[in-house]
Amino acid sequence: MTAIWKPSRRELLTSFAFGAVTFSAPGLFAEELAATASMAEGPFYPDKLPLDTDNDLLVLNDSITPAVGEITHLSGRVLTAAGSPVRNAYVEIWQVDDHGVYIHTQSMGADRRDTNFQGYGRFLTDAKGQYYFRTVKPVPYPGRTPHIHFGISKNGRRIFTTQLMVKGEPQNAKDQLYRGIDPDARETVLADFKPIPDSKIGELAANFDIVLGVTAEELDDGSLQAGVGKPLRDSRGAGGPRGRRRGPNGRRRGR
């Protein structure tokens, strides 16, 4: 009897990733691209990374119980200002679950945290600078508009940090970190979360290209160190919520 091949979860995700980013990523332009605005890391980068750190935040390891929330396929590219893809860069994301709780041990509401939600994931960009995650649409929590944290590492060091927010979300206008961004640059941290046509379970898709204000030459230091860079709070010599009030301009604020 001929064996029937069934793709693994990782193979399915990888297949969807390439299809999603190929369809959604815009073409490169000859002129310099607008750099994505940097934003504060906040205090809730995981103080203890989950055992599962892949790009599927909905399912932990081989669990059969998925996380609660609006399933979102989040994809995009990491590019230089000249439009060149940044390959072999680690893209990290972390966010609250559908109840507004981070996996950080000091996050508010830890007693109601969705233990099926990974809360953190990473992806190594390919030759086209592409990345992909399956996660949930971010939700608000007291004091913050819905957002997803991003950290970009290259050659073993963190080179960029920002936050993605939902385009058209009314709470953006009241969010202190969003209001702290130059009005001309606010569009660079927004993405549409659009329903996927024909999805029977109401899945969403969001595309977020991250443009670094550097050239490919500036990124290449000649090394090929593995892994992600240290979170910003570690590089400052501080940890946990003590750094929560340090904003994009060095002022102590932000989550």
N, C-alpha and C positions, 0 to 999 in steps of 0.2 A: 504494500500500500504506500502510495506517495504521501510523504509528510506535508502537512499544510503549514506554510510559514505565516506566522503572525508577528507583525512588527511590535517592538517594545514601546513603552511610553516615551522613552527618550528619542527613539527613531521617529515616532509620529510627530513629536514636538519639533525636532530638527527639520523634518519635511515641511511642516506648517510654517516654520520660521522663514525658510528661504522663499516660500511662496508668498508669505505676507509682506516681507520687506521688498521683494522684487516688484510686487504690485503697487505698494504704497509709497516707496521712496521716490522723491522727485529727482529730475535730472540735474546734473551739475551745471553751474553757470560759469562763464568766463570771468565775470567780475567777482570781487571778494565777497564772501558770504558774511552776513551779520552774525557776530559771535553771540553764543548763548550767554545770558546773564548768569553770573555765579550767585549762589545763595548759601546761607549758613548750613553747616552740617546738622546742627541741633544736638541735643543731648542723648538722643535715643538710638544712635547707631548701636547694634546689639553688643551688650557687654559680655554675652556668651553666645557664640555662633551656634545655630542649629546643626545637628548632625548631617542634615540634608541641606546642601547649599546650591542645588542646581537651579535651572531657570524656570522650573514649574513650582510656583508657590502654593498651588492648590492641593497638592497631594504630597504627604510626607512619606518618603521612602516607598514602600510597597503597600501603604495603607489603602483601603478600599473606601474610606470615608473622606470625601472632599471638603474643603473649606467652604464656609458660607459667604455669599456675596455675588455681585454681578461679574461673571467671568469675563476677563478682558485679555485680549491678545495685544501685548505692547511690543512694538518693534520700532526700529529706526537705524540710523547710522551715526557713527562718530567720525567727524570730518575736521580738517584744518580750515582756516579761514580762506585758503585758496581752493577749497573743494576737494582736496586729496583725502582718500579714506585713511583712517587710522586703524591699522590692523594689529592684531595681537594686543589689544588693550582690554583690560578687564572692566566690565561695566557691572557695578553693584547697585542694587536697589534695596530699600527697606521702607516699610510703611505699616500703618495700623491695619488691623483686621476689620471686619465688617461691624465690630462693636466699638471701634475707635481705640483699640489697645495695641501697643507695640509689644514685641517679644522681650524688650529690655526689662530687667527685673524690677526697675523702679517706675515703670509706666503706670499711670493712673488706671484703675479699674482692672488690675491683674486678675481678680477673682472671676471676671466674666470673659477672659480671653478665649478666643477660638483656638483650641489646642490642635486643630487640624490644619491651621494656616501656618505656613512656613515663616512668613514675616520678613524674609531676607532671601536674596538670590543673587547669583553672579553669572556672567556670560562672557566668553572670550570672543572678541570681534573677529570676523573672517577677513579675507583679502579685500572685500569691498567695504569694510568698516561696519558691517551689519551686526545687530544684536537682536535678541528676541526673548520675551518673558511671557508666561501665562500666569496671570495674577487676578486680583479683583479690583474693581473700580474703587478708587480711594473715597473715604467718607470723612466728614468733619469730626472734630472732637473739640472740647471747650478751648476757645482761644485761637483755633486754626481752621483755615479753609481746607478742603480736601487736597491732598498732595502726596507725591511719591518722591522720596529722597534718591538722588543719584550720586555715585562716586565713580570717577574714572581713574584707573591706574595704568601706568605704562612703565615698563622696565622696573617693576617692583616698587614704584612710588606713586602716591596719590598726586594727580596733576590737575584735577578739576572736581568741583563739588557744586551741585545745584539741586533744585527741586522742580518737579513737574506739577503743574496745576491744571485743573479742568477748565477748558475754554467755555465761557458763558456762565460759569458758576457765580451766582450772586454774592456769595460770601467772599470772593476774591477782593472786592472793593474795600472790605473792612479788615483784611488781613494785613498786619503790620509789616511782615516781610515782603509781601507782594507790593505794598504801597511804598516800600523803601527802594524799589527798583526804578531806574529811570523810565519814565512813561514810554519813551521811544523803544525801550528794550523789553518791555513786559510781554510782548507777543512771542518772544523767544523762549518763554518758559510755559507756554500754553499749548494744549493739544485737544483736539476734538475726540470724544469717546463716542464713536458711531456704532449703531447696531449693524451686525453682520447680516447681509441679506440671506434669507432662507435658513438662518439658524433657528432650530426648533427649541432651543433653551435660552434664547435671548442674549447670546454672546455679543460682546462689544470688541471693537478694534480701535487702537490708538497708535498714531505714528509720531515719534518724537526724535527728530534729528538733533544731535548735539554738535554744535560748531565751536571748536576751540579757537581762541584768538592767537594761534601760533602757526608756524609752518612745520612741515614734516621734518625738516632738518633740525628744528629746535626740539622736537620730541625725541629724536634719535640720539642717545648718548653713547651708542656703541655697545650697550650691554643687552642681554636677553634674560634678565632676571625673571624668575617665575613668581606667581602669586600676586596678591593685591597689596597696595600700599597701606600704611598705617592710617587709621582714621585721624581726622584733624585734631580731635581732643587729645589723642596720644602724642601727636607731634608737638602740641603746645605744652606737654608735660602735665596736662590736667585730665581728669576723667569724670565720666558720669554727668549728672545734671548741673555740676558747677559751671559748665560751659554753656548752659542753655540760653543765656541772654546775650551771647556774642553774635551780632548780626553781620550782614555782608560788608559793612564798612568798618568792622572791628568793634562796633558798639556791642555791649553785652546785652543781647536779647535773642529771642527766637527759639523755636522748637521744630 
